[in-house]
Amino acid sequence: MTHLEIIGRVWSDWSITEKLGEGSFGQVFKAEKERYGIIQNSAIKVVRIPSDDAELKRVQSGFGLDEQELRDYFYPQIEKLKKEIVLMQELGEDNHIVKILDFEIIDSPSDNICWYILIRMEFLECLDKYVKQADLTVGDVISIGEDILTGLEVCETNNIIHRDIKPANIFRSSKGVYKLGDFGIARDIASNAGTLSYKGTENYMAPEVYLGKRYGSNIDIYSLGIVLYKLLNNNRLPFMDEEKLTAQSVEKAIQKRYTGDKFPKPSHISDDLYELLQKMCAYDPEERFQSAEEAKKAIEKYKQSHINELEIDLNIKKDPTNALNKDKINIQREKFNNTYTIPVSLDATDIESKVIRSETTAPNNQTYKGIVEKETDTRNTGKRENYKIQEYTKSLHAVENKNVSEQQAENVAESDNKETLSKEERLRQERIRARKEAEAALFTILFVIIIVAFMSFLYFV
């Protein structure tokens, strides 16, 4: 079964609207539920163990295991994920830790040996994505630091090291509150008094972790410092200021960081902020902030004494596709293929969802890889054409009694008529229309029943 089918089986009242991400951990989807006109959004993480049937067969043939031995081989991974769920439930009471709202662990509905772990969390925007479309200031970066350090205070109180702080694991609420998520490789300090194992993401990893040395909770402060430094340095990691990065220059930059070279100072920040970042990212753990509370106090002190600096615009480089989202774009639409056509719900401002030509075909509700053809920026006299590989997760509508070009033209016309409406407004109007149609049908049925009953009464009387 697909991940979408599993979600539909477990939480049938939630509908998937978007695929947010995918990795070795599984897949994450945006889901929504409507009750009496009120729409609720959540993020649903689905993990399959083993990841696919190929992994199951590889382990079975490699070790010659029978069915029970295969179950015993994979089940410890279930226990690990259960610990992550329990941990996030315990920490999630804090406003700066991502909250788990519900979860399920189920055996495969088929005869295959596998388990599905479904975790429903509050819906938040990933910092990586937010940075690509927002105009950040120094003050915004300081707010990120304050909020995540507040979350790390909670972790330290519970003897937890996160061990994988990076932009992809930092999330932002609609109210501008930043939260720490994904505790998949977090470690309880009290449970391991020896040298802790090598974990985390290399670009944000503290030197002592990279070198396999003993480490403590301030490795999380180091990683957060790298995140803040990158945002203040035009979205470039330390020693990676070259306009064009190569594998050799990246490797050289990482080696400089792990041998203790002093970070270059970003050009548009004060000496005080640079000194604060240096202390967060000190090569020697003893010279680093020793607790999240200490680092947070230093940030608050800087914030109070540098009010004017907080307004400085960072001008972070953005993905051109995201920048184009702010304006209408003319799309040259072409035939999709002989079986499917672009859904009406795609409009000229919904660039990330558009797929004009698919490289593969598949049943409804499955992920597609496709190419967006000729995105023309109409704001300027010149044309900007981008060819981007996109992931497409919305349903495709089958073409039945019309050829593709006719159906395509109808879709384009209807889409153009809706350009002035937001996506949410269109969805709301479609739901209202569907509800009215259902009410009218119900009224008709009740009216027919009443007439029949009345005629029967007259007949027998």
C-alpha positions as a printed Julia matrix, in Angstrom:
461×3 Matrix{Float64}:
   0.0     0.0     0.0
   1.11    3.56   -0.63
   1.67    6.03    2.2
  -1.43    7.96    1.12
  -3.57    4.82    1.27
  -2.27    4.07    4.77
  -3.14    7.59    5.94
  -6.62    7.25    4.44
  -7.13    3.94    6.23
  -5.98    5.24    9.64
  -7.27    8.84    9.54
 -10.05    8.84    6.96
 -11.31   12.26    8.06
  -8.02   13.9     7.04
  -7.33   14.68    3.36
  -3.8    15.08    1.99
  -3.22   18.38    0.17
   0.53   18.43   -0.33
   3.72   16.43    0.04
   6.13   18.41    2.22
   9.24   16.25    2.14
  10.84   12.86    1.81
  14.01   11.21    3.04
  15.42    8.11    4.67
  13.09    8.86    7.62
   9.96    8.48    5.5
   7.56   11.01    4.02
   5.79   14.08    5.42
   2.47   15.38    4.1
   0.28   18.39    4.73
  -3.25   17.33    5.65
  -6.47   19.17    6.37
  -9.8    18.44    8.0
 -12.98   20.5     7.8
 -15.74   20.59   10.4
 -18.67   23.0    10.03
 -16.63   25.3     7.82
 -13.61   25.32   10.13
 -10.43   24.03    8.48
  -7.68   22.46   10.57
  -4.18   21.76    9.19
  -1.65   19.19   10.36
   1.59   17.63    9.2
   1.56   13.82    8.96
   4.83   11.92    9.03
   4.74    8.34    7.72
   7.62    5.96    8.32
   7.65    2.47    6.81
   9.87   -0.22    8.38
  11.52   -1.71    6.4
  11.6     1.2     3.97
  10.48   -0.99    1.05
  10.17   -4.62   -0.06
  13.62   -4.47   -1.67
  15.22   -3.84    1.73
  13.27   -6.74    3.21
  14.46   -9.11    0.47
  18.02   -7.84    0.74
  18.17   -8.57    4.47
  16.42  -11.92    4.05
  18.76  -13.14    1.3
  21.86  -11.61    2.89
  21.41  -13.29    6.28
  19.18  -16.23    5.37
  16.47  -15.27    7.87
  13.04  -16.84    8.21
   9.85  -14.82    8.82
  10.15  -14.61   12.61
  13.84  -13.77   12.43
  13.04  -10.97    9.98
  10.5    -9.53   12.41
  13.05   -9.7    15.23
  15.61   -7.99   12.97
  13.45   -4.95   12.14
  11.39   -4.54   15.31
  14.09   -2.63   17.3
  13.58    0.22   14.82
   9.94    0.37   15.95
  11.1     0.68   19.55
  13.41    3.53   18.58
  10.6     5.45   16.91
   8.32    4.82   19.88
  10.94    6.5    22.07
  11.02    9.5    19.72
   7.23    9.82   19.98
   7.28    9.6    23.76
  10.13   12.12   23.93
   8.37   14.67   21.71
   5.13   14.24   23.65
   6.98   14.98   26.88
   8.85   17.98   25.48
   6.01   19.22   23.3
   4.23   20.96   26.18
   6.73   23.78   25.65
   5.82   26.39   23.03
   9.18   26.02   21.3
   9.07   22.27   20.68
   6.96   20.85   17.83
   3.83   19.21   19.27
   2.7    15.67   18.45
  -1.1    15.62   18.25
  -1.72   11.94   17.51
   0.07    8.78   16.37
  -0.58    5.22   15.24
   1.61    2.15   14.73
   0.1    -0.54   12.53
   1.18   -3.8    10.95
   1.05   -4.04    7.19
  -2.52   -4.73    5.97
  -0.98   -7.2     3.5
   0.98  -10.35    4.32
   4.32   -8.53    3.98
   6.54   -8.03    7.01
   6.41   -4.29    7.63
   5.08   -1.67   10.0
   3.76    1.84    9.39
   4.34    4.57   11.98
   2.07    7.59   11.51
   2.71   10.77   13.5
   0.36   13.73   13.23
   1.96   17.01   14.3
   1.05   20.67   14.3
   1.5    22.17   10.84
   4.46   24.53   10.69
   6.67   25.99    7.98
  10.24   24.71    7.72
  12.9    27.41    8.21
  14.63   26.31    5.0
  11.5    27.08    3.0
  10.66   30.27    4.9
  14.11   31.77    4.3
  13.7    31.34    0.54
  10.62   33.56    0.4
  10.9    35.98    3.34
  12.88   39.19    3.71
  14.81   38.51    6.9
  16.38   41.13    9.15
  19.03   40.78   11.83
  16.18   40.95   14.35
  14.5    37.93   12.74
  17.68   35.89   13.11
  17.98   36.93   16.75
  14.37   35.8    17.32
  15.23   32.4    15.84
  18.14   32.14   18.25
  16.04   33.13   21.27
  13.19   30.73   20.49
  15.36   27.7    19.75
  17.51   28.34   22.82
  14.27   28.35   24.85
  13.52   24.93   23.38
  17.06   23.78   24.2
  16.56   24.89   27.81
  13.71   22.39   27.99
  15.94   19.71   26.46
  18.71   20.37   28.98
  16.24   20.23   31.87
  15.25   16.76   30.63
  18.88   15.68   29.99
  18.3    15.55   26.25
  20.8    16.4    23.49
  19.09   17.02   20.16
  22.27   16.34   18.09
  20.86   17.41   14.72
  20.02   21.11   14.8
  19.86   22.52   11.28
  17.43   24.68    9.26
  15.46   21.61    8.13
  14.67   20.79   11.8
  13.62   24.32   12.78
  10.02   25.34   12.11
   8.01   28.56   12.18
   4.39   28.99   13.22
   1.97   31.37   11.52
   2.46   33.69   14.52
   6.21   33.89   13.98
   7.22   31.5    16.79
  10.18   29.24   15.99
  10.15   25.64   17.2
  12.56   22.72   17.34
  11.47   19.44   15.79
  12.62   16.0    14.61
  14.16   14.34   17.66
  14.91   11.17   15.71
  18.54   10.98   16.82
  18.21   12.74   20.19
  20.04   11.09   23.06
  19.35   11.01   26.78
  22.58   12.17   28.44
  21.91   10.19   31.59
  21.55    6.94   29.66
  25.1     7.03   28.3
  27.95    8.18   30.47
  30.62    7.16   27.97
  31.54    8.6    24.61
  28.34    9.18   22.64
  28.07    7.9    19.09
  28.66    9.97   15.97
  25.38   11.54   14.87
  24.1    14.68   13.19
  24.54   16.66    9.97
  28.13   17.42    9.02
  27.56   21.04    7.93
  26.3    21.98   11.41
  28.15   19.42   13.53
  30.37   20.45   16.43
  34.1    19.57   16.02
  34.16   17.17   18.96
  31.31   15.16   17.42
  32.97   15.08   14.01
  36.25   13.94   15.58
  34.55   11.22   17.62
  35.36   12.76   21.0
  33.27   12.91   24.15
  30.69   15.69   24.01
  27.97   17.38   26.04
  24.79   19.36   25.5
  26.55   22.48   24.22
  27.06   20.78   20.84
  23.48   21.91   20.19
  24.5    25.51   20.94
  27.34   25.15   18.43
  24.99   23.84   15.72
  22.49   26.64   16.35
  25.35   29.14   16.12
  26.2    27.79   12.67
  22.55   28.17   11.6
  22.52   31.81   12.77
  25.91   32.53   11.2
  24.73   31.19    7.84
  21.63   33.41    7.87
  23.76   36.46    8.75
  26.33   35.57    6.08
  24.1    35.71    2.99
  23.05   32.09    3.51
  26.64   30.82    3.27
  28.34   28.54    5.8
  31.7    29.56    7.34
  34.59   29.72    4.83
  32.2    29.19    1.89
  32.02   32.77    0.63
  33.21   31.97   -2.89
  30.66   32.87   -5.55
  30.97   29.42   -7.09
  31.4    26.51   -4.7
  33.15   23.33   -5.74
  33.57   19.98   -4.01
  37.16   20.94   -3.26
  36.28   24.35   -1.77
  33.52   22.85    0.39
  35.85   20.17    1.73
  38.49   22.82    2.46
  35.92   24.96    4.33
  34.81   22.01    6.48
  38.43   21.16    7.33
  39.09   24.77    8.37
  36.14   24.67   10.73
  37.13   21.33   12.24
  40.74   22.4    12.79
  39.76   25.53   14.72
  40.24   28.37   12.2
  38.51   31.59   13.23
  35.29   32.26   11.31
  35.35   35.25    8.94
  33.13   38.1    10.09
  29.97   38.71    7.99
  30.3    42.2     6.52
  27.08   43.79    7.82
  26.99   42.77   11.52
  28.5    44.49   14.54
  31.57   43.32   16.43
  29.35   42.45   19.41
  27.14   40.11   17.38
  30.21   38.57   15.74
  31.72   37.96   19.18
  28.47   36.32   20.35
  28.5    33.96   17.36
  32.16   33.12   17.99
  31.34   32.13   21.55
  28.41   29.96   20.42
  30.7    28.26   17.88
  33.92   28.15   19.89
  36.16   25.28   18.77
  36.97   24.34   22.37
  33.76   23.21   24.15
  35.08   24.75   27.38
  35.2    28.2    25.76
  31.67   27.85   24.39
  28.47   28.82   26.21
  27.93   26.01   28.71
  24.14   26.13   28.7
  21.24   27.33   26.6
  20.26   29.68   29.4
  23.67   31.37   29.33
  23.58   31.76   25.54
  20.02   33.1    25.65
  20.96   35.76   28.22
  23.83   36.89   25.97
  21.47   37.2    22.99
  18.92   39.14   25.06
  21.67   41.51   26.23
  22.8    42.1    22.65
  19.2    42.68   21.56
  18.61   45.36   24.19
  21.8    47.27   23.36
  21.63   47.1    19.54
  18.06   48.06   18.71
  18.99   49.87   15.49
  21.0    46.96   14.16
  17.98   44.66   14.43
  16.34   46.46   11.49
  19.14   45.7     9.02
  17.87   43.78    5.99
  20.01   40.72    5.27
  19.18   40.43    1.54
  19.53   36.66    1.62
  19.79   35.03   -1.79
  16.47   33.47   -2.71
  15.35   30.77   -5.08
  14.17   32.6    -8.24
  11.13   30.32   -8.45
   9.95   31.45   -5.0
  10.52   35.1    -5.89
   8.35   34.68   -8.98
   5.5    33.38   -6.85
   4.74   36.91   -5.74
   3.7    38.0    -9.23
   1.51   36.59  -11.96
   3.36   34.48  -14.47
   2.27   33.45  -17.93
   2.69   29.73  -18.4
   3.02   28.18  -21.83
   0.86   25.12  -21.36
   1.44   22.08  -23.51
  -0.13   18.64  -23.79
   0.36   16.67  -20.6
   0.12   13.2   -22.16
  -2.5    11.03  -23.77
  -4.28   10.08  -20.57
  -4.07   12.88  -18.01
  -4.41   16.63  -18.03
  -3.57   19.45  -15.63
  -6.18   19.83  -12.86
  -8.28   22.99  -12.88
  -7.02   23.87   -9.39
  -3.6    24.81  -10.81
  -3.45   28.52  -11.58
  -0.84   30.93  -12.9
   0.5    31.82   -9.46
   0.9    28.27   -8.18
   4.36   27.64   -9.58
   5.55   24.98   -7.14
   2.62   22.69   -7.98
   2.69   23.02  -11.75
   3.7    20.12  -13.9
   3.24   20.67  -17.61
   4.95   17.6   -19.0
   5.36   14.43  -16.97
   8.26   12.05  -17.4
   6.26    9.14  -16.01
   2.61    8.21  -15.59
   0.96    6.64  -12.58
  -2.48    6.29  -10.91
  -4.1     9.17   -9.07
  -2.57   10.62   -5.9
   0.96    9.38   -6.55
   4.08   11.52   -6.74
   5.16   12.64  -10.19
   8.43   14.03  -11.45
   7.84   16.6   -14.17
   9.18   19.7   -15.85
   7.72   23.2   -15.65
   7.88   24.67  -19.14
   8.79   28.32  -19.79
   7.89   30.32  -16.68
   7.75   33.85  -18.11
   8.15   36.75  -15.68
   5.82   39.5   -16.89
   7.02   42.11  -14.42
  10.0    43.1   -16.58
  10.52   43.69  -20.27
  12.9    40.76  -20.49
  11.83   37.14  -20.21
  13.05   34.74  -17.57
  12.68   31.08  -18.42
  13.31   28.45  -15.76
  13.3    24.71  -16.27
  12.81   23.12  -12.86
  12.24   19.5   -11.87
   9.26   19.55   -9.52
   7.44   17.0    -7.38
   3.74   16.71   -8.16
   1.45   15.15   -5.57
  -2.02   16.37   -6.51
  -4.52   14.13   -8.28
  -4.54   14.04  -12.06
  -7.91   14.12  -13.79
  -8.45   11.42  -16.41
  -9.63   12.57  -19.81
 -12.62   10.54  -20.94
 -14.79   11.96  -23.76
 -12.56   14.82  -24.9
  -9.15   14.9   -26.45
  -6.29   16.31  -24.4
  -6.02   19.67  -26.15
  -9.75   20.42  -25.7
  -9.65   19.48  -22.02
  -6.41   21.46  -21.61
  -8.03   24.57  -23.08
 -11.0    24.27  -20.71
  -8.67   23.91  -17.73
  -6.63   26.94  -18.76
  -9.77   29.06  -19.26
 -11.25   28.12  -15.91
  -7.9    28.61  -14.19
  -7.51   32.09  -15.7
 -10.97   33.1   -14.44
  -9.87   32.2   -10.91
  -6.5    33.96  -10.88
  -7.72   36.81   -8.72
  -8.83   34.47   -5.96
  -6.5    32.95   -3.42
  -6.11   29.21   -3.28
  -7.8    29.07    0.14
 -10.73   31.18   -1.07
 -11.3    28.92   -4.06
 -11.25   25.84   -1.85
 -13.69   27.48    0.55
 -16.07   28.4    -2.29
 -15.88   24.91   -3.77
 -16.79   23.4    -0.4
 -19.71   25.8     0.03
 -20.96   24.95   -3.46
 -20.65   21.21   -2.82
 -22.49   21.58    0.5
 -25.34   23.5    -1.15
 -25.64   20.88   -3.88
 -25.81   18.14   -1.24
 -28.47   20.05    0.7
 -30.54   20.56   -2.47
 -30.32   16.85   -3.3
 -31.36   15.92    0.24
 -34.3    18.35    0.11
 -35.45   16.81   -3.2
 -35.3    13.29   -1.75
 -37.27   14.32    1.37
 -39.87   16.08   -0.8
 -40.36   12.97   -2.94
 -40.71   10.79    0.18
 -43.33   13.13    1.65
 -45.33   13.19   -1.62
 -45.25    9.39   -1.9
 -46.34    8.99    1.72
 -49.15   11.49    1.27
 -50.43    9.79   -1.91
 -50.3     6.4    -0.18
 -52.33    7.82    2.7
 -54.97    9.16    0.32
 -55.09    5.84   -1.54
 -55.8     3.78    1.59
 -58.29    6.3     3.02
